[in-house]
């Protein structure tokens, strides 16, 4: 009788170990849940960035002044008759 109780106890311990630390166990599930949460956050951030870029593309397609502003800012372009002035600040 004592031997069978000891065997059942060992089986219980072995099953509990698999439940907590084995493949598909509680620890692995928690890690996967955290990973899914991080990935969902990344997807949300990228969707927001995509919406922003899409709005910028639409603005550039439909609005000539947006193209002009972008050319001035990014490429340093100026119109005929304008004078380009560059202000350089000294470092303290």
DANORUR-V347720 format. One record per helix or strand. SS is the DSSP state (alpha for helix, beta for strand). FROM is the first residue (numbers start at 1). TO is the last residue. Records with the same first field share a line. If there is no record, write none. Layout:
SS: FROM-TO / FROM-TO
//
This chain:
alpha: 2-21 / 26-62 / 64-75
//
